[in-house]
Amino acid sequence: MKEGFEEVKSEIKAKLLFWNNIKSKKVKASLILLFLGLIGLKIFTTVLTFDWLADIVKSI
């Protein structure tokens, strides 16, 4: 259990170090937009999937 926490902490530190090493504001803005776009896509496809499943359940 402790090893898992240590692994997560080291991953977070690595991501923060990567983020802090990026000097270009354009690259940071692009990464933020990409991240938000992926989240939006995931939400959109999940909603469509559940809507599709609900239609199947209604038709049965």
C-alpha positions in Angstrom: 0.0 0.0 0.0 2.8 2.4 0.9 4.6 1.5 -2.3 1.5 2.5 -4.3 1.4 5.9 -2.6 5.1 6.5 -3.2 4.6 5.6 -6.9 1.7 8.0 -7.3 3.7 10.8 -5.5 6.7 10.2 -7.8 4.4 10.3 -10.9 2.8 13.6 -9.7 6.3 15.1 -9.1 7.4 14.0 -12.6 4.3 15.6 -14.2 4.9 18.8 -12.2 8.5 18.9 -13.2 7.6 18.4 -16.9 5.0 21.2 -16.6 7.4 23.6 -15.0 10.1 22.9 -17.6 7.8 24.1 -20.4 8.7 27.6 -21.2 6.3 28.4 -24.0 2.9 29.7 -23.1 1.6 28.6 -26.4 2.5 25.0 -25.7 1.0 25.2 -22.2 -2.2 26.6 -23.6 -2.3 23.9 -26.3 -1.8 21.2 -23.6 -4.6 22.7 -21.5 -7.0 22.8 -24.5 -6.1 19.3 -25.5 -6.8 18.1 -22.0 -10.1 19.9 -21.9 -11.0 18.6 -25.3 -10.3 15.0 -24.3 -12.5 15.4 -21.2 -15.3 17.0 -23.3 -15.0 14.1 -25.8 -15.2 11.5 -23.1 -18.3 13.2 -21.6 -19.9 13.5 -25.0 -19.4 9.9 -25.9 -20.5 8.7 -22.5 -23.8 10.6 -22.8 -24.4 9.2 -26.3 -23.6 5.7 -25.1 -26.0 5.9 -22.2 -28.7 7.4 -24.5 -28.2 4.6 -26.9 -28.5 2.0 -24.0 -31.6 3.7 -22.7 -33.2 3.4 -26.1 -32.5 -0.3 -26.2 -33.9 -0.8 -22.8 -37.1 1.1 -23.7 -37.6 -1.0 -26.9 -37.4 -4.3 -25.0 
